[in-house]
Amino acid sequence: MRLVIATCSVDYEGRLDAHLPLARRLLLVKADGSVLVHSDGGSYKPLNWMSPPCAMAELAPDEDDAAAGVVAVWNVQHAKSEDRLRVRIHEIHHDSSHELGVDPGLVKDGVEAHLQALLAEHITTLGEGYTFVRREHMTAIGPVDILCRDGSGAAVAVEIKRRGEIDGVEQLTRYLELMNRDPHLAPVTGVFAAQVIKPQARTLAEDRGIRCVTLDYDELKGIDLSEHRLF
């Protein structure tokens, strides 16, 4: 993991163009190749990023950039598309690298982990024609709980919580933003599933086109048990 605090501007070019004007920001370069741009407020999600597979090159500024005060340019090119992230650095305040090693992954709450296992086994709880693909589908910022397909064959990302709150909706939103950049998956819709979903979380999810599903833990366990009974 490389951590750089720099005064910089950032441009994203591709299917969506975006510009971040000159400011002091945190730049993260991860071992998987992803590059993330963070600010110190507003949200814990990155302002912009490039997910793997991608390659980063550190370049000398051209004449125009040098005249504007740029001392280095990061050019991050996605390997499977024309998407490109260009970071123009005016001043570096901190630059360090750290070996984090292999992460053991998120340890789920007992009930939450069991809900995930039960829903994966009985994926048609979400609707007729749903098919299970995998649990813990990895993205550049972490694993989404379940990847499945609906009756039409479209990809669906499912995030499972014991108690559904706004943070969980934000988490699923970030996963969907990344997964919809993958041409092999897109378009991907989202399902936010929990035993209890708070009204504010439901409103936010529905506003973002995310379907909310309330899970009955005892009912799922009952399905699981009934399928293993002889009589």
GITAJO-V942815 format. One record per residue. N is the residue number from 0. RES is the residue in one small letter. PHI is phi in whole degrees, 0 to 359 (none if undefined). OMEGA is omega in whole degrees, 0 to 359 (NA if undefined). NEAR is the number of other ideal C-beta (glycine too) atoms within 12 Angstrom. Layout:
# GITAJO-V942815
n: [N N]
res: [RES RES]
phi: [PHI PHI]
omega: [OMEGA OMEGA]
near: [NEAR NEAR]
This chain:
# GITAJO-V942815
n: [0 1 2 3 4 5 6 7 8 9 10 11 12 13 14 15 16 17 18 19 20 21 22 23 24 25 26 27 28 29 30 31 32 33 34 35 36 37 38 39 40 41 42 43 44 45 46 47 48 49 50 51 52 53 54 55 56 57 58 59 60 61 62 63 64 65 66 67 68 69 70 71 72 73 74 75 76 77 78 79 80 81 82 83 84 85 86 87 88 89 90 91 92 93 94 95 96 97 98 99 100 101 102 103 104 105 106 107 108 109 110 111 112 113 114 115 116 117 118 119 120 121 122 123 124 125 126 127 128 129 130 131 132 133 134 135 136 137 138 139 140 141 142 143 144 145 146 147 148 149 150 151 152 153 154 155 156 157 158 159 160 161 162 163 164 165 166 167 168 169 170 171 172 173 174 175 176 177 178 179 180 181 182 183 184 185 186 187 188 189 190 191 192 193 194 195 196 197 198 199 200 201 202 203 204 205 206 207 208 209 210 211 212 213 214 215 216 217 218 219 220 221 222 223 224 225 226 227 228 229 230]
res: [m r l v i a t c s v d y e g r l d a h l p l a r r l l l v k a d g s v l v h s d g g s y k p l n w m s p p c a m a e l a p d e d d a a a g v v a v w n v q h a k s e d r l r v r i h e i h h d s s h e l g v d p g l v k d g v e a h l q a l l a e h i t t l g e g y t f v r r e h m t a i g p v d i l c r d g s g a a v a v e i k r r g e i d g v e q l t r y l e l m n r d p h l a p v t g v f a a q v i k p q a r t l a e d r g i r c v t l d y d e l k g i d l s e h r l f]
phi: [none 252 246 231 256 215 276 206 241 224 233 250 237 157 295 224 267 211 227 249 291 301 193 276 218 261 250 248 244 265 297 280 98 290 234 235 245 242 253 262 196 92 190 274 277 295 289 202 195 231 267 291 279 207 226 248 237 264 244 285 292 283 299 294 295 299 295 274 101 283 254 201 232 262 248 248 249 288 282 245 208 271 297 216 249 238 251 258 263 263 203 258 260 202 211 215 236 220 270 269 77 280 277 287 89 287 267 284 302 306 293 297 295 291 301 299 296 294 293 299 286 238 293 291 303 282 153 296 90 291 232 279 252 196 266 52 289 282 239 294 243 133 271 276 303 221 251 218 231 277 299 268 93 282 289 226 260 244 251 246 228 289 235 276 234 301 301 293 294 299 299 296 301 294 300 296 301 289 295 284 275 271 296 280 249 301 278 245 258 238 234 256 243 201 291 223 243 292 305 296 292 296 298 296 299 295 296 264 77 262 280 255 229 270 262 260 301 295 294 297 296 296 300 299 288 297 286 250 273 277 225]
omega: [176 180 179 171 188 168 189 167 186 176 174 181 180 179 176 178 181 181 172 182 185 178 176 184 174 178 179 173 186 183 179 178 182 179 183 180 183 169 183 181 175 182 176 178 179 176 176 183 169 182 180 2 178 180 181 175 176 188 171 180 173 186 182 179 179 179 180 178 180 180 179 179 172 177 183 185 176 186 186 179 178 181 182 175 180 181 178 186 179 179 177 181 179 179 180 179 184 176 183 181 181 181 180 180 182 176 185 168 186 181 181 179 179 175 180 181 181 181 177 181 182 188 179 170 180 180 180 177 178 177 181 176 178 170 175 177 188 169 182 182 178 184 170 191 182 168 179 176 180 183 179 180 180 181 179 176 183 174 187 176 171 179 185 179 185 180 179 177 178 179 179 178 179 177 182 178 180 184 179 171 181 183 179 181 188 359 180 175 184 172 176 187 180 176 177 179 181 183 181 179 179 180 180 180 182 177 181 177 180 180 178 179 176 183 175 184 181 180 178 177 179 176 182 182 184 182 180 177 176 183 NA]
near: [21 26 22 31 23 33 26 39 32 38 27 31 21 22 16 17 16 22 20 26 16 20 26 24 37 32 43 35 32 28 18 23 24 33 43 37 37 28 22 13 11 11 16 16 22 30 29 36 38 41 35 28 19 30 20 32 18 24 20 16 24 15 9 11 23 17 10 16 17 27 22 28 29 38 29 37 25 29 17 17 22 16 30 29 42 35 44 36 35 25 21 24 17 16 19 16 14 14 10 14 8 7 14 7 12 18 9 20 16 12 22 26 22 22 39 37 24 32 38 30 22 28 34 19 29 32 22 11 16 29 23 26 26 21 26 24 30 24 30 30 29 25 27 39 41 39 36 38 28 27 15 14 14 24 31 40 45 47 46 46 37 24 23 35 25 26 23 36 35 27 35 44 31 31 41 36 29 32 35 25 31 27 16 14 26 18 21 33 31 42 43 47 45 36 28 23 31 22 15 18 31 25 18 26 35 19 15 23 19 35 26 33 32 26 36 19 28 15 18 31 21 16 21 21 15 13 13 11 9 6 4]
